[in-house]
Amino acid sequence: MGLWQQKALAEELVSAYGLSVTRACSLSSLSRSKYYYKSCKDDSEVITALQELVAAHPAYGFRKLLSCLKRAGKTWNHKRVYRIYRLLKLNKKRRGKRRLPARVKQPLVQQPELNRSWSMDFMSDSLVSGNKFRTLNVIDNCNREALAIEVATSIAVKSVIRSLEQLIDWRGKPKTIRVDNGPEFTSADFTLWCEKEKTSIQYIQPGKPMQNGYIERFNGSYRREILDSYLFFDLEEVRQFWPLISNNILSTLFYLSFLRRF
């Protein structure tokens, strides 16, 4: 609790609950000299100048606002300006909305041959300990074969590119990759890598996961038959299911478990 919060608490204890100043200062860990202290500083001019600048330039941070004040001929110390800047709570990070380019709807068609079009998507789950992990799922859109499932606590764009390079060494290069608008897939590193490999990216429209239906169906099966059916204590246990998934027996396991009920 800061000094001003302590003083406000002590004043509330005195006014609202009728406690003595000594008792209120003791409860709020505030010295009586600070309680009685009245600042002689008049910061109204600084406050007005900062508020006018923020209204005119809402995206400016402290350094730019201070430069504007200096150019306007103000001689205030930077520490004083920063104190008022924080007092007005202007130092909170403003998170702008991520703007995406308009996406043209790409038809989801049956591929006539293998290795022509891939689909990718992320999933998330947690271990028994509560630690989160992510999976990067890659399938072939022709026969829905699971090509790779990368399991890690964090999967950055570098890991995505590394997994794709390993797949290309094994399977060859796809003509297109169908993905959503996640930050890993819209990053400059990923788009530049696809341009270098001469692989086109098919982005689905925001909020339309059905346009990437092949990978969404695989995610549902993987969630239902693996992630929701077992408890995992470490990431290696999650990776142990890859031989089953790569042999395309997820649906077989689900079908057999369904038959055992009858």
WOUR-V947240 format. One record per backbone hydrogen bond with DSSP energy under -0.5 kcal/mol. NH is the residue of the N-H (numbers start at 1). CO is the residue of the C=O. Records with the same first field share a line. If there is no record, write none. Layout:
NH: CO / CO
This chain:
6: 2
7: 3
8: 4
9: 5
10: 6
11: 7
12: 8
13: 9
14: 10
15: 11
16: 12
17: 12 / 13
18: 14
19: 13
24: 20
25: 21
26: 22
27: 23
28: 24
29: 26
30: 25
35: 31
36: 32
37: 33
43: 41
47: 43
48: 44
49: 45
50: 46
51: 47
52: 48
53: 49
54: 50
55: 51
56: 52
57: 53
60: 57
65: 61
66: 62
67: 63
68: 64
69: 65
70: 66
71: 67
72: 68
73: 70
74: 69
81: 77
82: 78
83: 79
84: 80
85: 81
86: 82
87: 83
88: 84
89: 86
90: 85
95: 93
96: 94
99: 97
107: 105
109: 107
111: 141
116: 113
118: 176
119: 139
120: 178
121: 137
123: 135
125: 133
127: 131
128: 232
130: 127
133: 125
134: 152
135: 123
136: 150
137: 121 / 135
138: 148
139: 119
140: 145
141: 117
144: 140
147: 138 / 145
148: 138
150: 136
151: 149
152: 134
156: 154
160: 156
161: 157
162: 158
163: 159
164: 160
165: 161
166: 162
167: 163
168: 164
169: 165
170: 166
171: 167
172: 167 / 168
175: 116
176: 116
177: 200
178: 118
179: 177 / 202
185: 182
186: 182
187: 183
191: 187
192: 188
193: 189
194: 190
195: 191
196: 192
197: 193
198: 194 / 195
199: 194
200: 175
202: 177 / 200
203: 201
204: 179
208: 205
211: 208
212: 209
213: 210
216: 212
217: 213
218: 214
219: 215
220: 216
221: 217
222: 218
223: 219
224: 220
225: 221
226: 222
227: 222
228: 223
229: 226
230: 226
237: 234
238: 234
239: 235
240: 236
241: 238
242: 239
245: 241
246: 242
247: 243
248: 245
249: 244
253: 249
254: 250
255: 251
256: 252
257: 253
258: 254
259: 255
260: 256
261: 258
262: 259
